[in-house]
């Protein structure tokens, strides 16, 4: 029983580490459709017409200018739905 529990613990730790630092960056380019300052929610309408709903973080590069970019073309990089940078395209 101890051996099975140990193996399960090792596998769980390994999988947790793999998912935590995946580093997959998604780039959305298109028109910044909306920005909600209260919830920090951003909606980017892509060139293909699909909308991406993302969350702006305080550490995001360009976060202070997000409200000024509404209605303009932007480039947004994000990881797991959390914006890492937002800028005018």
Backbone as XML, in Angstrom:
<?xml version="1.0"?>
<chain id="A" units="angstrom">
  <residue number="1" name="UNK">
    <atom name="N" x="0.824" y="-1.201" z="0.000"/>
    <atom name="CA" x="0.000" y="0.000" z="0.000"/>
    <atom name="C" x="0.867" y="1.265" z="0.000"/>
  </residue>
  <residue number="2" name="UNK">
    <atom name="N" x="1.951" y="1.250" z="0.771"/>
    <atom name="CA" x="2.837" y="2.409" z="0.829"/>
    <atom name="C" x="3.472" y="2.665" z="-0.525"/>
  </residue>
  <residue number="3" name="UNK">
    <atom name="N" x="3.822" y="1.586" z="-1.207"/>
    <atom name="CA" x="4.464" y="1.718" z="-2.507"/>
    <atom name="C" x="3.512" y="2.378" z="-3.509"/>
  </residue>
  <residue number="4" name="UNK">
    <atom name="N" x="2.254" y="1.978" z="-3.497"/>
    <atom name="CA" x="1.248" y="2.543" z="-4.407"/>
    <atom name="C" x="1.017" y="4.023" z="-4.099"/>
  </residue>
  <residue number="5" name="UNK">
    <atom name="N" x="0.954" y="4.363" z="-2.833"/>
    <atom name="CA" x="0.748" y="5.755" z="-2.433"/>
    <atom name="C" x="1.945" y="6.613" z="-2.834"/>
  </residue>
  <residue number="6" name="UNK">
    <atom name="N" x="3.143" y="6.062" z="-2.685"/>
    <atom name="CA" x="4.351" y="6.798" z="-3.071"/>
    <atom name="C" x="4.390" y="7.053" z="-4.572"/>
  </residue>
  <residue number="7" name="UNK">
    <atom name="N" x="4.056" y="6.038" z="-5.346"/>
    <atom name="CA" x="4.039" y="6.180" z="-6.808"/>
    <atom name="C" x="3.001" y="7.223" z="-7.221"/>
  </residue>
  <residue number="8" name="UNK">
    <atom name="N" x="1.837" y="7.170" z="-6.625"/>
    <atom name="CA" x="0.780" y="8.135" z="-6.930"/>
    <atom name="C" x="1.225" y="9.555" z="-6.586"/>
  </residue>
  <residue number="9" name="UNK">
    <atom name="N" x="1.895" y="9.737" z="-5.471"/>
    <atom name="CA" x="2.368" y="11.064" z="-5.064"/>
    <atom name="C" x="3.413" y="11.589" z="-6.049"/>
  </residue>
  <residue number="10" name="UNK">
    <atom name="N" x="4.320" y="10.737" z="-6.481"/>
    <atom name="CA" x="5.364" y="11.150" z="-7.425"/>
    <atom name="C" x="4.757" y="11.535" z="-8.763"/>
  </residue>
  <residue number="11" name="UNK">
    <atom name="N" x="3.811" y="10.759" z="-9.237"/>
    <atom name="CA" x="3.145" y="11.066" z="-10.510"/>
    <atom name="C" x="2.388" y="12.382" z="-10.412"/>
  </residue>
  <residue number="12" name="UNK">
    <atom name="N" x="1.695" y="12.606" z="-9.316"/>
    <atom name="CA" x="0.935" y="13.846" z="-9.125"/>
    <atom name="C" x="1.847" y="15.067" z="-9.124"/>
  </residue>
  <residue number="13" name="UNK">
    <atom name="N" x="2.965" y="14.966" z="-8.441"/>
    <atom name="CA" x="3.914" y="16.083" z="-8.404"/>
    <atom name="C" x="4.492" y="16.353" z="-9.787"/>
  </residue>
  <residue number="14" name="UNK">
    <atom name="N" x="4.786" y="15.302" z="-10.505"/>
    <atom name="CA" x="5.337" y="15.459" z="-11.857"/>
    <atom name="C" x="4.354" y="16.107" z="-12.802"/>
  </residue>
  <residue number="15" name="UNK">
    <atom name="N" x="3.113" y="15.689" z="-12.762"/>
    <atom name="CA" x="2.097" y="16.280" z="-13.633"/>
    <atom name="C" x="1.813" y="17.724" z="-13.259"/>
  </residue>
  <residue number="16" name="UNK">
    <atom name="N" x="1.763" y="18.018" z="-11.979"/>
    <atom name="CA" x="1.522" y="19.395" z="-11.523"/>
    <atom name="C" x="2.598" y="20.342" z="-12.016"/>
  </residue>
  <residue number="17" name="UNK">
    <atom name="N" x="3.836" y="19.915" z="-11.954"/>
    <atom name="CA" x="4.944" y="20.745" z="-12.422"/>
    <atom name="C" x="4.879" y="20.956" z="-13.927"/>
  </residue>
  <residue number="18" name="UNK">
    <atom name="N" x="4.502" y="19.929" z="-14.635"/>
    <atom name="CA" x="4.451" y="20.020" z="-16.098"/>
    <atom name="C" x="3.413" y="21.033" z="-16.551"/>
  </residue>
  <residue number="19" name="UNK">
    <atom name="N" x="2.253" y="21.037" z="-15.908"/>
    <atom name="CA" x="1.194" y="21.955" z="-16.309"/>
    <atom name="C" x="1.438" y="23.369" z="-15.802"/>
  </residue>
  <residue number="20" name="UNK">
    <atom name="N" x="2.047" y="23.532" z="-14.675"/>
    <atom name="CA" x="2.249" y="24.859" z="-14.087"/>
    <atom name="C" x="3.169" y="25.732" z="-14.921"/>
  </residue>
  <residue number="21" name="UNK">
    <atom name="N" x="4.175" y="25.166" z="-15.505"/>
    <atom name="CA" x="5.130" y="25.985" z="-16.242"/>
    <atom name="C" x="5.131" y="25.698" z="-17.724"/>
  </residue>
  <residue number="22" name="UNK">
    <atom name="N" x="3.953" y="25.504" z="-18.310"/>
    <atom name="CA" x="3.917" y="25.111" z="-19.717"/>
    <atom name="C" x="4.429" y="26.225" z="-20.622"/>
  </residue>
  <residue number="23" name="UNK">
    <atom name="N" x="4.217" y="27.484" z="-20.253"/>
    <atom name="CA" x="4.755" y="28.604" z="-21.005"/>
    <atom name="C" x="4.138" y="28.821" z="-22.371"/>
  </residue>
  <residue number="24" name="UNK">
    <atom name="N" x="2.974" y="28.262" z="-22.631"/>
    <atom name="CA" x="2.323" y="28.434" z="-23.927"/>
    <atom name="C" x="1.733" y="29.838" z="-24.018"/>
  </residue>
  <residue number="25" name="UNK">
    <atom name="N" x="2.228" y="30.617" z="-24.964"/>
    <atom name="CA" x="1.761" y="31.985" z="-25.163"/>
    <atom name="C" x="0.845" y="32.020" z="-26.381"/>
  </residue>
  <residue number="26" name="UNK">
    <atom name="N" x="-0.345" y="32.587" z="-26.191"/>
    <atom name="CA" x="-1.319" y="32.738" z="-27.275"/>
    <atom name="C" x="-1.352" y="34.215" z="-27.654"/>
  </residue>
  <residue number="27" name="UNK">
    <atom name="N" x="-1.289" y="34.488" z="-28.950"/>
    <atom name="CA" x="-1.340" y="35.867" z="-29.433"/>
    <atom name="C" x="-2.658" y="36.100" z="-30.160"/>
  </residue>
  <residue number="28" name="UNK">
    <atom name="N" x="-3.390" y="37.117" z="-29.720"/>
    <atom name="CA" x="-4.634" y="37.525" z="-30.374"/>
    <atom name="C" x="-4.399" y="38.891" z="-31.003"/>
  </residue>
  <residue number="29" name="UNK">
    <atom name="N" x="-4.702" y="38.992" z="-32.288"/>
    <atom name="CA" x="-4.605" y="40.276" z="-32.976"/>
    <atom name="C" x="-5.976" y="40.617" z="-33.533"/>
  </residue>
  <residue number="30" name="UNK">
    <atom name="N" x="-6.385" y="41.861" z="-33.347"/>
    <atom name="CA" x="-7.676" y="42.313" z="-33.833"/>
    <atom name="C" x="-8.088" y="43.586" z="-33.129"/>
  </residue>
  <residue number="31" name="UNK">
    <atom name="N" x="-9.384" y="43.834" z="-33.144"/>
    <atom name="CA" x="-9.937" y="45.055" z="-32.561"/>
    <atom name="C" x="-10.301" y="44.819" z="-31.094"/>
  </residue>
  <residue number="32" name="UNK">
    <atom name="N" x="-9.868" y="45.739" z="-30.237"/>
    <atom name="CA" x="-10.237" y="45.664" z="-28.825"/>
    <atom name="C" x="-11.686" y="46.128" z="-28.718"/>
  </residue>
  <residue number="33" name="UNK">
    <atom name="N" x="-12.564" y="45.174" z="-28.527"/>
    <atom name="CA" x="-13.997" y="45.455" z="-28.530"/>
    <atom name="C" x="-14.459" y="46.107" z="-27.234"/>
  </residue>
  <residue number="34" name="UNK">
    <atom name="N" x="-13.937" y="45.601" z="-26.097"/>
    <atom name="CA" x="-14.354" y="46.197" z="-24.823"/>
    <atom name="C" x="-13.313" y="45.941" z="-23.737"/>
  </residue>
  <residue number="35" name="UNK">
    <atom name="N" x="-13.401" y="46.804" z="-22.710"/>
    <atom name="CA" x="-12.551" y="46.682" z="-21.531"/>
    <atom name="C" x="-13.374" y="47.077" z="-20.325"/>
  </residue>
  <residue number="36" name="UNK">
    <atom name="N" x="-13.491" y="46.178" z="-19.354"/>
    <atom name="CA" x="-14.224" y="46.454" z="-18.131"/>
    <atom name="C" x="-13.202" y="46.694" z="-17.017"/>
  </residue>
  <residue number="37" name="UNK">
    <atom name="N" x="-13.091" y="47.942" z="-16.577"/>
    <atom name="CA" x="-12.089" y="48.315" z="-15.575"/>
    <atom name="C" x="-12.335" y="47.630" z="-14.228"/>
  </residue>
  <residue number="38" name="UNK">
    <atom name="N" x="-13.590" y="47.366" z="-13.904"/>
    <atom name="CA" x="-13.908" y="46.755" z="-12.606"/>
    <atom name="C" x="-13.446" y="45.298" z="-12.536"/>
  </residue>
  <residue number="39" name="UNK">
    <atom name="N" x="-13.704" y="44.540" z="-13.582"/>
    <atom name="CA" x="-13.345" y="43.117" z="-13.580"/>
    <atom name="C" x="-12.057" y="42.825" z="-14.337"/>
  </residue>
  <residue number="40" name="UNK">
    <atom name="N" x="-11.510" y="43.852" z="-14.999"/>
    <atom name="CA" x="-10.298" y="43.727" z="-15.818"/>
    <atom name="C" x="-10.504" y="42.758" z="-16.984"/>
  </residue>
  <residue number="41" name="UNK">
    <atom name="N" x="-11.737" y="42.635" z="-17.441"/>
    <atom name="CA" x="-12.062" y="41.753" z="-18.564"/>
    <atom name="C" x="-11.865" y="42.497" z="-19.883"/>
  </residue>
  <residue number="42" name="UNK">
    <atom name="N" x="-11.230" y="41.830" z="-20.828"/>
    <atom name="CA" x="-10.928" y="42.390" z="-22.141"/>
    <atom name="C" x="-11.523" y="41.464" z="-23.193"/>
  </residue>
  <residue number="43" name="UNK">
    <atom name="N" x="-12.158" y="42.045" z="-24.218"/>
    <atom name="CA" x="-12.680" y="41.259" z="-25.332"/>
    <atom name="C" x="-12.005" y="41.745" z="-26.606"/>
  </residue>
  <residue number="44" name="UNK">
    <atom name="N" x="-11.319" y="40.813" z="-27.274"/>
    <atom name="CA" x="-10.630" y="41.118" z="-28.528"/>
    <atom name="C" x="-11.351" y="40.381" z="-29.644"/>
  </residue>
  <residue number="45" name="UNK">
    <atom name="N" x="-11.792" y="41.145" z="-30.661"/>
    <atom name="CA" x="-12.426" y="40.534" z="-31.825"/>
    <atom name="C" x="-11.343" y="40.318" z="-32.875"/>
  </residue>
  <residue number="46" name="UNK">
    <atom name="N" x="-11.059" y="39.060" z="-33.158"/>
    <atom name="CA" x="-10.006" y="38.705" z="-34.100"/>
    <atom name="C" x="-10.369" y="39.030" z="-35.532"/>
  </residue>
  <residue number="47" name="UNK">
    <atom name="N" x="-9.389" y="38.928" z="-36.399"/>
    <atom name="CA" x="-9.599" y="39.207" z="-37.816"/>
    <atom name="C" x="-10.578" y="38.219" z="-38.438"/>
  </residue>
  <residue number="48" name="UNK">
    <atom name="N" x="-10.700" y="37.038" z="-37.833"/>
    <atom name="CA" x="-11.622" y="36.020" z="-38.322"/>
    <atom name="C" x="-13.032" y="36.186" z="-37.750"/>
  </residue>
  <residue number="49" name="UNK">
    <atom name="N" x="-13.241" y="37.204" z="-36.914"/>
    <atom name="CA" x="-14.558" y="37.477" z="-36.344"/>
    <atom name="C" x="-14.808" y="36.810" z="-35.002"/>
  </residue>
  <residue number="50" name="UNK">
    <atom name="N" x="-13.912" y="35.941" z="-34.564"/>
    <atom name="CA" x="-14.085" y="35.264" z="-33.280"/>
    <atom name="C" x="-13.625" y="36.177" z="-32.150"/>
  </residue>
  <residue number="51" name="UNK">
    <atom name="N" x="-14.328" y="36.091" z="-31.024"/>
    <atom name="CA" x="-13.994" y="36.902" z="-29.864"/>
    <atom name="C" x="-13.178" y="36.101" z="-28.859"/>
  </residue>
  <residue number="52" name="UNK">
    <atom name="N" x="-12.202" y="36.753" z="-28.260"/>
    <atom name="CA" x="-11.410" y="36.148" z="-27.188"/>
    <atom name="C" x="-11.633" y="36.978" z="-25.932"/>
  </residue>
  <residue number="53" name="UNK">
    <atom name="N" x="-12.099" y="36.328" z="-24.872"/>
    <atom name="CA" x="-12.312" y="37.004" z="-23.588"/>
    <atom name="C" x="-11.138" y="36.671" z="-22.683"/>
  </residue>
  <residue number="54" name="UNK">
    <atom name="N" x="-10.403" y="37.702" z="-22.293"/>
    <atom name="CA" x="-9.188" y="37.535" z="-21.513"/>
    <atom name="C" x="-9.228" y="38.421" z="-20.275"/>
  </residue>
  <residue number="55" name="UNK">
    <atom name="N" x="-8.336" y="38.146" z="-19.327"/>
    <atom name="CA" x="-8.265" y="38.925" z="-18.092"/>
    <atom name="C" x="-6.941" y="39.672" z="-18.034"/>
  </residue>
  <residue number="56" name="UNK">
    <atom name="N" x="-7.032" y="40.957" z="-17.763"/>
    <atom name="CA" x="-5.854" y="41.809" z="-17.652"/>
    <atom name="C" x="-5.287" y="41.690" z="-16.246"/>
  </residue>
  <residue number="57" name="UNK">
    <atom name="N" x="-3.982" y="41.479" z="-16.152"/>
    <atom name="CA" x="-3.329" y="41.378" z="-14.850"/>
    <atom name="C" x="-2.547" y="42.658" z="-14.576"/>
  </residue>
  <residue number="58" name="UNK">
    <atom name="N" x="-2.330" y="42.987" z="-13.311"/>
    <atom name="CA" x="-1.574" y="44.205" z="-12.979"/>
    <atom name="C" x="-0.147" y="44.184" z="-13.520"/>
  </residue>
  <residue number="59" name="UNK">
    <atom name="N" x="0.423" y="43.003" z="-13.676"/>
    <atom name="CA" x="1.797" y="42.905" z="-14.162"/>
    <atom name="C" x="1.901" y="42.894" z="-15.688"/>
  </residue>
  <residue number="60" name="UNK">
    <atom name="N" x="0.757" y="42.959" z="-16.366"/>
    <atom name="CA" x="0.753" y="42.931" z="-17.831"/>
    <atom name="C" x="1.409" y="44.187" z="-18.398"/>
  </residue>
  <residue number="61" name="UNK">
    <atom name="N" x="2.247" y="43.980" z="-19.380"/>
    <atom name="CA" x="2.926" y="45.091" z="-20.047"/>
    <atom name="C" x="1.875" y="45.872" z="-20.858"/>
  </residue>
  <residue number="62" name="UNK">
    <atom name="N" x="1.772" y="47.178" z="-20.644"/>
    <atom name="CA" x="0.810" y="48.014" z="-21.346"/>
    <atom name="C" x="-0.566" y="48.070" z="-20.698"/>
  </residue>
  <residue number="63" name="UNK">
    <atom name="N" x="-0.719" y="47.494" z="-19.511"/>
    <atom name="CA" x="-2.013" y="47.433" z="-18.827"/>
    <atom name="C" x="-2.596" y="48.819" z="-18.550"/>
  </residue>
  <residue number="64" name="UNK">
    <atom name="N" x="-1.734" y="49.787" z="-18.266"/>
    <atom name="CA" x="-2.209" y="51.132" z="-17.929"/>
    <atom name="C" x="-2.871" y="51.838" z="-19.115"/>
  </residue>
  <residue number="65" name="UNK">
    <atom name="N" x="-2.599" y="51.389" z="-20.339"/>
    <atom name="CA" x="-3.171" y="52.018" z="-21.530"/>
    <atom name="C" x="-4.347" y="51.248" z="-22.130"/>
  </residue>
  <residue number="66" name="UNK">
    <atom name="N" x="-4.779" y="50.184" z="-21.484"/>
    <atom name="CA" x="-5.823" y="49.314" z="-22.049"/>
    <atom name="C" x="-7.112" y="50.069" z="-22.351"/>
  </residue>
  <residue number="67" name="UNK">
    <atom name="N" x="-7.531" y="50.945" z="-21.464"/>
    <atom name="CA" x="-8.788" y="51.674" z="-21.651"/>
    <atom name="C" x="-8.723" y="52.580" z="-22.877"/>
  </residue>
  <residue number="68" name="UNK">
    <atom name="N" x="-7.550" y="53.131" z="-23.176"/>
    <atom name="CA" x="-7.375" y="54.024" z="-24.322"/>
    <atom name="C" x="-7.364" y="53.270" z="-25.651"/>
  </residue>
  <residue number="69" name="UNK">
    <atom name="N" x="-7.191" y="51.952" z="-25.598"/>
    <atom name="CA" x="-7.084" y="51.155" z="-26.817"/>
    <atom name="C" x="-8.419" y="50.603" z="-27.321"/>
  </residue>
  <residue number="70" name="UNK">
    <atom name="N" x="-9.501" y="50.834" z="-26.586"/>
    <atom name="CA" x="-10.817" y="50.327" z="-27.000"/>
    <atom name="C" x="-11.174" y="50.910" z="-28.363"/>
  </residue>
  <residue number="71" name="UNK">
    <atom name="N" x="-11.562" y="50.020" z="-29.286"/>
    <atom name="CA" x="-11.931" y="50.427" z="-30.633"/>
    <atom name="C" x="-10.763" y="50.434" z="-31.608"/>
  </residue>
  <residue number="72" name="UNK">
    <atom name="N" x="-9.559" y="50.185" z="-31.101"/>
    <atom name="CA" x="-8.359" y="50.198" z="-31.946"/>
    <atom name="C" x="-7.859" y="48.769" z="-32.167"/>
  </residue>
  <residue number="73" name="UNK">
    <atom name="N" x="-7.014" y="48.615" z="-33.179"/>
    <atom name="CA" x="-6.402" y="47.317" z="-33.432"/>
    <atom name="C" x="-5.285" y="47.087" z="-32.421"/>
  </residue>
  <residue number="74" name="UNK">
    <atom name="N" x="-5.281" y="45.902" z="-31.824"/>
    <atom name="CA" x="-4.311" y="45.581" z="-30.786"/>
    <atom name="C" x="-3.684" y="44.204" z="-31.015"/>
  </residue>
  <residue number="75" name="UNK">
    <atom name="N" x="-2.584" y="43.991" z="-30.322"/>
    <atom name="CA" x="-1.927" y="42.688" z="-30.266"/>
    <atom name="C" x="-1.859" y="42.331" z="-28.793"/>
  </residue>
  <residue number="76" name="UNK">
    <atom name="N" x="-2.438" y="41.190" z="-28.425"/>
    <atom name="CA" x="-2.510" y="40.770" z="-27.032"/>
    <atom name="C" x="-1.858" y="39.400" z="-26.879"/>
  </residue>
  <residue number="77" name="UNK">
    <atom name="N" x="-0.879" y="39.301" z="-26.000"/>
    <atom name="CA" x="-0.248" y="38.021" z="-25.667"/>
    <atom name="C" x="-0.803" y="37.581" z="-24.317"/>
  </residue>
  <residue number="78" name="UNK">
    <atom name="N" x="-1.135" y="36.285" z="-24.217"/>
    <atom name="CA" x="-1.685" y="35.779" z="-22.964"/>
    <atom name="C" x="-1.255" y="34.338" z="-22.714"/>
  </residue>
  <residue number="79" name="UNK">
    <atom name="N" x="-1.315" y="33.962" z="-21.456"/>
    <atom name="CA" x="-1.060" y="32.591" z="-21.019"/>
    <atom name="C" x="-2.233" y="32.164" z="-20.164"/>
  </residue>
  <residue number="80" name="UNK">
    <atom name="N" x="-2.908" y="31.107" z="-20.570"/>
    <atom name="CA" x="-4.046" y="30.564" z="-19.834"/>
    <atom name="C" x="-5.117" y="31.616" z="-19.562"/>
  </residue>
  <residue number="81" name="UNK">
    <atom name="N" x="-5.376" y="32.494" z="-20.542"/>
    <atom name="CA" x="-6.416" y="33.509" z="-20.411"/>
    <atom name="C" x="-6.012" y="34.749" z="-19.643"/>
  </residue>
  <residue number="82" name="UNK">
    <atom name="N" x="-4.788" y="34.802" z="-19.165"/>
    <atom name="CA" x="-4.275" y="35.961" z="-18.424"/>
    <atom name="C" x="-3.322" y="36.736" z="-19.332"/>
  </residue>
  <residue number="83" name="UNK">
    <atom name="N" x="-3.601" y="38.005" z="-19.523"/>
    <atom name="CA" x="-2.818" y="38.838" z="-20.444"/>
    <atom name="C" x="-1.429" y="39.130" z="-19.865"/>
  </residue>
  <residue number="84" name="UNK">
    <atom name="N" x="-0.400" y="38.912" z="-20.704"/>
    <atom name="CA" x="0.970" y="39.251" z="-20.313"/>
    <atom name="C" x="1.415" y="40.558" z="-20.955"/>
  </residue>
  <residue number="85" name="UNK">
    <atom name="N" x="0.833" y="40.879" z="-22.137"/>
    <atom name="CA" x="1.113" y="42.180" z="-22.763"/>
    <atom name="C" x="-0.014" y="42.558" z="-23.693"/>
  </residue>
  <residue number="86" name="UNK">
    <atom name="N" x="-0.247" y="43.872" z="-23.773"/>
    <atom name="CA" x="-1.268" y="44.415" z="-24.657"/>
    <atom name="C" x="-0.693" y="45.705" z="-25.254"/>
  </residue>
  <residue number="87" name="UNK">
    <atom name="N" x="-0.826" y="45.819" z="-26.605"/>
    <atom name="CA" x="-0.259" y="47.001" z="-27.280"/>
    <atom name="C" x="-1.027" y="47.266" z="-28.550"/>
  </residue>
  <residue number="88" name="UNK">
    <atom name="N" x="-0.945" y="48.514" z="-29.002"/>
    <atom name="CA" x="-1.558" y="48.913" z="-30.264"/>
    <atom name="C" x="-0.817" y="48.195" z="-31.405"/>
  </residue>
  <residue number="89" name="UNK">
    <atom name="N" x="-1.581" y="47.642" z="-32.338"/>
    <atom name="CA" x="-0.973" y="46.912" z="-33.453"/>
    <atom name="C" x="-0.678" y="47.831" z="-34.620"/>
  </residue>
</chain>
